[in-house]
Amino acid sequence: MGRIVGATRTPRDRWVEEGLRALAAGGPDAVRVEVLAKRLGVTKGGFYGSFADRDALLTAMLDTWERESIDEVIDRVEREGGDPKTRIQRAGVLTFSSERLLPIDLAIRDWARRDETVAERLRRVDNRRMALLREMIGTFCSDAAEIEARSLLAFCLAIGEHFLAADHGDRSRAKVLARAADLLLDRPTEASH
């Protein structure tokens, strides 16, 4: 007699990961159970062994994004150490230069424009990011208004530069961004030596 082998259930985190890929590529409307199942090479019936419904998946995706983009970034920044200016720059690079987190972050920002629950989640994440910026900038700047302004400018630069299509004359975008970071973080530049 042959053995009957039970079906292996697709792990919950694979559904979340595939959902995040779909979100980054096409927004929340692209996160469809049937499409995800096809990409995972499974039937959609397995989805319901991990999630009550699509909304539960979307919530798990937001939880994963929040954990990775805040908790894990802060943990890594603290673990790797360095002066506050280095830590600010590392947090920005980990979050907004990442092939993984950046597209998800930008998709969530767009989604938040149409969904108040997502907007509340984004506000919480951004408030934690701003708190980190204020703390780090406050180590070399004592004026509260200037700390807030530098924090806002740094955050806007990190997000906004991905939407800017402008040229910079004979300067590369990387050089302009580096100079902007030097100004925001009050770092001397080679030209000022």
Buried (B, 14 or more C-beta within 10 A) or exposed (E): EEEEEEEEEBEBEBBBBBBBBBBBEEBBEBBBBEBBBEEBEBEBEBBEEBBEEBEEBBBBBBEBBBEBBBEBBBEEBEEEEEEBBBBBBBBBEBBBEBEBBBBBBBBBBEBBEEBEEBBEBBEEBBEBBBEBBBBBBBEBBEEEEEBBBBBBBBBEBBBEBEEEEEEEEEEEEEEBBBBBBBBBBEBEEEEEE
